[in-house]
Amino acid sequence: MSVLVECFEKGSRPPVGVGLKKLRPPLWEIRSSLQDRILFAWKKDQVTFLAAGNHQDIKRFLKRA
């Protein structure tokens, strides 16, 4: 997750393969491992972590949101 923090602090793009993806404003997803993802909202200088789980867990969370 240090790569994500660096992106927030410096405004830089993550390296290819990290798996940071903008889903829809303000929702983002990042891989924490090959199977696991973390869903978060990014608004200006605030990051709110919403869910963590595998790909299907995140899809289910987004359907309910």
Secondary structure, 3 states (H helix, E strand, C coil): CHHHHHHHHHCCCCCCCCCCEEEECCEEEEECCCCEEEEEEEECCEEEEEEEEEHHHHHHHHHHC
